Amino acid sequence: MLKEFFSDFFPTLATSGLSRWEKILDIESDISIDLNSRRERICSKLLSNETTTIDVIKAIIKVFTNGDVEIIEENELYHF
């Protein structure tokens, strides 16, 4: 019980505290979604407040894929 209490301070480990994280970040809470997907939504929202850089985009993608990310910049076309 104490372990769960402290885990709820970290969105990647939270269980019963997910609703609190969602409320803080103004994310609609949907208990029909599995815990990992809810955690990913929370982490994505936390990361999205930064200036958009290649590293930030990679970090957000890693939240959803847990894999290596390669981003190819095409500056002359104004996208990547």
N, C-alpha and C positions, 0 to 999 in steps of 0.2 A: 504494500500500500504506500509506503514512504517512497519507494522507487518510482511508482507511477506518479506521485505528487511532483517529484523533481523532474521527471521526464516531460511533464506538461509545460515546463518552462522552455522547452526546445521543440519547435514545430516539426522537426524531422522525427521526433520520438513520441510526440503527444498522442494521447488516446482520448480520454474524457475531456481534455482541455482544448480540443480542436474547435469546439463551438466558441470558446472564448477568443481564440486567435481569429476566427472568421468574423466575429463581431467587431473586434478591434480594427481589422483591416477592411471592414465593410464588404465582406464577401457573403453572398447568400448561402446560408447553411443548408446543406442537403444531406441528411443522414442516410439516404439511399445509395450515396456514392461511397465506394470503399475507402478505408482509412488512408491508404497510400495516395490515392488520387486527391483526396482532400488536403493531405500534407503537401503535395506537389503544387496545388493551387495557392496555398498559403506561402510557400517558399517563392513561387513565381511572383506573387504580389510584393513580397518583401524585396526582391531583387529588382523589380521594375521601377523603383523610385530613383535609381541611379541614372547618370548620364549614359546614353546608349553608346557603348564602345564595343569593339570586337570581343574583349574579355567578358563584358557583362552579358552579351548575347550568348557566348559559349557557356557561361555559368547557368543561364536560364535553361538552355537546351539540355545541359547535363542533368538538371533537376528532373527532367522528363524522360531522359534516355539512359542515364547512368553509363554512357559510353563516351568514346573519344569524338571530338567535334572538329571539323575542318570548315573554315569559312573562307571563301574565295572572294576577295574584294575586286570589284569592277568599277573603279572610281569614275572612269570616263562615261559609264552608263548610269552613274549615280545609284548603284545598288550593290549588294553582295549576296 
